[in-house]
Amino acid sequence: MAFLVEEILGILGRIVMAKNVAIVIEEHEASGYYLDIEGVKTFVMDQGSGEAVLCVHGVPTSSFLYRKVVLDLAEKGFRGICIDLPGLGLSDRPENFDYRFSNFALFLEKTLERLKISNFHLVVHDIGGPIGFALAANNLENVQSLTILNTMVDIANFTKPFVMRPFEFPVLGELELKCITHLTWPVMFGLMGVVNSEGISSEEIKAYVDLLKRQDNGKAFLKIMRNFEQSEAFQQLCDKTLKNVDYPMQAIWGEKDPALDIKRYGDAVLKHTDVKKIHGLNSKHLLQEEVPQEIADLIIVQARSIRPE
């Protein structure tokens, strides 16, 4: 009987947790709205007013990762925007969508046109780096500044970190994806994402799982992982945004990132871009969760250096 009671309590606990995670996602959803972009229902987190700061997320995340940064930007007189890329977060996951970096860049461009945003400060992270660079390459006159967070700039020679490599392959990728659950993700979150998760609720951490899988159980995410664009032509396109440009740029790094470590990938930023100094912060790969105010402040300092108050 005691065993049965324990089992029932465990099931009830999981139901309550699921509801709490759902509330976290509902609160995040309330920070934005949906647009139809060429038939794709697209979630846009949009807070504040003033100069636009476009934040581009990577994998396996969404605009949810930028929620604290965007709020801080809004509170300090800027308009923070992050668009859930198709296949991730709250946006649709079309079966026939082209999930390559260059097409994501075009998709963002169309979304900005819909939002009537011409000039913007650009912030990129993870695969949001190459996506954002491609977007900037086609809109150089509209980019006001560039902030690079833990991403790759030597895209043609990039090798996925060990933990992400299985997603490239059929069967292996599906198995690893299935292993990402409310039980396992908090462990990975601590190992790869942040130095200290004490200020982040369990429900917020678990929300990443639900936002990754949603209605397609993560199938679109696997398509993204299997369609990295690493040709020399794409590299040359991205390079147009990184050197000899008219806008200022900076790099901010979670200096304890075990996946995109500051020594290797930070040095690549210094070599391949006009960035002169990397701002190292005490965090790992998901630095927006842990040091959002520091990130927002550095974005604002750079933005105001163009047009001082």
GUTI-26641 format. One line per 2 residues: number of its first residue (from 1); for each residue x, y, z of C-alpha. Coordinates in Angstrom, 2 decimals. Layout:
<atoms>
NUM	X:Y:Z; ...
</atoms>
This chain:
<atoms>
1	0.00:0.00:0.00; 2.81:2.42:0.89
3	4.42:1.74:-2.49; 1.14:2.53:-4.27
5	0.72:5.80:-2.36; 4.29:6.78:-3.25
7	3.64:6.07:-6.93; 0.44:8.13:-6.91
9	2.18:11.04:-5.21; 4.97:10.86:-7.78
11	2.47:11.00:-10.65; 0.64:13.93:-9.05
13	3.95:15.73:-8.54; 4.81:15.37:-12.22
15	1.38:16.70:-13.22; 1.82:19.75:-10.99
17	5.31:20.34:-12.40; 3.99:20.09:-15.97
19	1.35:22.70:-15.12; 3.97:24.98:-13.61
21	6.14:24.70:-16.72; 3.08:25.48:-18.84
23	2.53:28.65:-16.80; 6.16:29.71:-17.39
25	5.65:29.26:-21.14; 2.33:31.14:-21.05
27	4.05:34.06:-19.30; 6.77:34.05:-21.95
29	4.14:33.95:-24.70; 2.50:37.04:-23.17
31	5.74:38.98:-23.79; 5.13:38.94:-27.54
33	2.71:38.14:-30.32; 2.32:36.09:-33.48
35	2.74:37.09:-37.10; 2.02:35.11:-40.24
37	5.21:35.19:-42.32; 4.60:33.47:-45.64
39	2.27:30.96:-44.01; 4.46:30.32:-40.97
41	2.93:31.28:-37.63; 5.86:33.13:-36.06
43	6.34:34.19:-32.46; 7.93:37.59:-31.87
45	9.07:38.61:-28.39; 8.90:42.40:-28.51
47	9.39:44.64:-25.49; 10.04:48.35:-25.03
49	10.43:51.26:-27.42; 13.33:53.18:-28.89
51	16.17:51.88:-31.02; 15.59:48.27:-32.05
53	17.89:45.53:-30.78; 17.39:42.30:-32.74
55	18.54:39.22:-30.81; 19.04:36.02:-32.82
57	18.90:32.76:-30.90; 20.47:29.40:-31.65
59	19.85:25.76:-30.71; 18.42:24.08:-28.78
61	16.88:27.32:-27.57; 14.46:30.05:-28.66
63	13.52:33.61:-27.73; 12.97:32.24:-24.22
65	16.75:32.38:-23.66; 16.77:36.15:-24.32
67	13.73:36.99:-22.16; 15.77:38.63:-19.37
69	18.07:40.50:-21.76; 15.11:41.85:-23.74
71	13.33:42.97:-20.56; 16.45:44.76:-19.34
73	16.89:46.49:-22.70; 13.25:47.60:-22.60
75	13.63:49.00:-19.09; 16.62:51.06:-20.27
77	14.99:52.73:-23.25; 15.50:50.25:-26.10
79	13.18:47.97:-28.05; 14.29:44.38:-27.54
81	13.15:41.88:-30.16; 13.74:38.16:-30.58
83	11.98:36.11:-33.26; 11.50:32.38:-32.75
85	13.02:30.76:-35.80; 10.73:28.30:-37.60
87	11.14:24.87:-36.04; 11.96:26.20:-32.58
89	10.18:27.77:-29.62; 6.63:28.93:-30.20
91	6.88:29.30:-33.98; 5.48:26.75:-36.44
93	7.53:23.77:-37.61; 6.64:23.31:-41.30
95	7.58:19.98:-42.84; 8.68:21.57:-46.12
97	10.60:24.55:-44.72; 14.21:25.12:-45.81
99	16.07:24.94:-42.49; 19.42:26.23:-43.75
101	21.12:29.27:-42.23; 20.74:31.39:-45.36
103	16.99:30.78:-45.50; 16.61:31.63:-41.82
105	18.35:34.93:-42.61; 15.86:35.63:-45.40
107	13.02:34.72:-43.07; 14.25:37.20:-40.46
109	14.56:39.86:-43.14; 10.94:39.34:-44.16
111	9.85:39.48:-40.53; 11.70:42.77:-39.99
113	10.00:44.18:-43.09; 6.64:43.15:-41.63
115	7.58:44.86:-38.36; 8.61:47.97:-40.33
117	12.06:47.89:-38.74; 14.80:49.22:-40.98
119	17.74:50.00:-38.69; 18.70:47.70:-35.85
121	21.45:46.70:-33.45; 22.23:43.01:-33.99
123	22.97:40.47:-31.23; 23.80:36.87:-32.15
125	24.39:33.64:-30.24; 25.18:30.02:-31.15
127	23.92:29.26:-34.70; 22.26:32.66:-34.51
129	25.78:33.81:-35.39; 25.91:32.59:-39.00
131	22.19:33.33:-39.41; 22.63:36.88:-38.18
133	25.81:37.42:-40.20; 23.97:36.38:-43.37
135	21.11:38.73:-42.48; 23.58:41.58:-41.93
137	25.43:40.86:-45.17; 22.28:41.60:-47.12
139	21.45:44.68:-45.01; 24.80:46.28:-44.19
141	23.41:49.79:-44.33; 20.76:48.92:-41.72
143	23.00:47.38:-39.06; 23.82:49.91:-36.33
145	26.08:47.67:-34.23; 26.98:44.01:-33.81
147	27.31:42.06:-30.55; 28.66:38.51:-30.78
149	27.85:36.02:-28.00; 29.42:32.53:-27.87
151	29.18:31.61:-31.53; 31.34:30.56:-34.46
153	32.82:32.91:-37.04; 35.05:30.39:-38.85
155	31.94:28.62:-40.05; 33.48:26.65:-42.91
157	35.82:24.87:-40.49; 33.38:24.49:-37.60
159	32.98:21.08:-35.97; 30.00:20.53:-33.70
161	30.81:20.02:-30.02; 30.80:16.37:-28.98
163	27.48:16.63:-27.15; 25.75:17.95:-30.29
165	27.34:15.64:-32.84; 24.90:12.70:-32.56
167	22.06:14.92:-33.80; 23.67:14.89:-37.26
169	22.92:11.20:-37.75; 19.70:9.25:-38.27
171	18.73:7.03:-35.33; 21.49:8.43:-33.09
173	19.98:11.90:-33.25; 16.48:10.64:-32.55
175	17.78:8.64:-29.58; 19.64:11.59:-28.07
177	16.62:13.83:-28.57; 14.40:11.30:-26.81
179	16.82:11.38:-23.87; 16.27:15.12:-23.38
181	13.57:15.17:-20.71; 12.56:17.14:-17.64
183	14.71:14.71:-15.68; 17.90:14.84:-17.76
185	17.93:18.41:-19.10; 18.63:20.13:-15.75
187	21.86:18.11:-15.53; 22.93:19.21:-19.02
189	21.81:22.76:-18.25; 24.19:22.85:-15.31
191	27.07:21.19:-17.12; 26.93:23.21:-20.33
193	24.65:26.20:-19.76; 25.38:28.08:-16.55
195	27.86:28.32:-13.71; 25.20:28.77:-11.03
197	21.54:27.91:-11.58; 20.33:28.97:-8.11
199	18.54:32.05:-9.46; 16.75:30.09:-12.18
201	13.64:28.13:-11.22; 13.28:24.45:-11.98
203	10.21:25.26:-14.08; 12.17:27.74:-16.20
205	14.90:25.17:-16.83; 12.39:22.50:-17.81
207	10.57:24.93:-20.11; 13.49:24.58:-22.54
209	12.52:20.95:-23.12; 8.89:21.75:-23.90
211	9.85:24.67:-26.16; 12.28:22.43:-28.05
213	9.90:19.54:-28.65; 6.41:21.09:-28.81
215	4.02:19.60:-31.37; 6.60:17.88:-33.62
217	8.61:16.32:-30.78; 11.77:18.06:-32.02
219	11.78:16.81:-35.64; 12.41:20.30:-37.03
221	15.33:20.73:-34.61; 16.94:17.60:-36.10
223	16.51:19.05:-39.60; 18.33:22.19:-38.48
225	21.16:20.13:-36.99; 21.52:18.21:-40.27
227	21.54:21.27:-42.52; 24.44:23.40:-41.27
229	25.61:25.61:-44.10; 29.42:25.56:-44.19
231	30.37:26.20:-47.81; 33.11:28.66:-48.72
233	30.51:30.78:-50.49; 28.46:31.06:-47.31
235	31.60:31.84:-45.31; 32.46:34.65:-47.72
237	28.94:36.04:-47.36; 29.30:36.11:-43.56
239	32.78:37.62:-43.76; 31.27:40.73:-45.36
241	29.71:41.56:-41.99; 32.76:40.95:-39.81
243	35.59:43.09:-41.20; 35.93:46.58:-42.65
245	32.36:47.60:-41.86; 30.93:50.95:-40.78
247	29.30:49.79:-37.53; 30.98:49.01:-34.20
249	31.18:45.44:-32.96; 32.02:43.63:-29.76
251	32.17:40.10:-28.40; 30.75:39.01:-25.05
253	31.60:35.48:-23.95; 30.54:33.08:-21.24
255	34.17:32.36:-20.47; 33.47:28.94:-18.91
257	31.59:27.59:-21.93; 32.78:23.98:-22.37
259	31.32:23.72:-25.88; 32.48:26.95:-27.56
261	35.47:27.67:-25.34; 36.81:31.19:-25.22
263	40.37:30.20:-26.10; 39.56:28.53:-29.41
265	36.40:30.30:-30.51; 37.18:33.62:-28.88
267	40.58:33.70:-30.58; 38.80:33.01:-33.89
269	36.62:36.08:-33.28; 39.70:38.24:-32.73
271	41.31:36.82:-35.88; 38.35:36.94:-38.27
273	36.52:40.12:-37.18; 37.13:43.75:-36.27
275	36.54:42.96:-32.59; 39.52:44.17:-30.55
277	38.56:42.83:-27.14; 36.34:40.08:-25.75
279	34.28:40.81:-22.65; 34.56:37.59:-20.63
281	31.69:36.98:-18.20; 31.38:34.35:-15.48
283	29.01:31.99:-17.25; 28.87:29.10:-19.70
285	27.05:28.70:-23.03; 23.64:30.03:-21.97
287	25.01:33.27:-20.57; 21.78:35.18:-21.25
289	20.20:33.21:-18.40; 22.89:34.04:-15.89
291	24.29:37.48:-16.71; 21.50:39.25:-18.65
293	22.03:42.67:-17.13; 25.73:42.66:-17.92
295	24.96:41.72:-21.54; 22.25:44.37:-21.89
297	24.51:47.04:-20.39; 27.33:46.27:-22.84
299	24.90:46.33:-25.78; 23.63:49.72:-24.62
301	27.10:51.18:-24.07; 28.06:50.24:-27.62
303	24.78:51.57:-29.04; 25.17:54.89:-27.25
305	28.77:55.25:-28.43; 27.35:55.89:-31.89
307	24.89:58.55:-30.76; 25.79:59.68:-27.25
309	22.91:60.94:-25.12
</atoms>
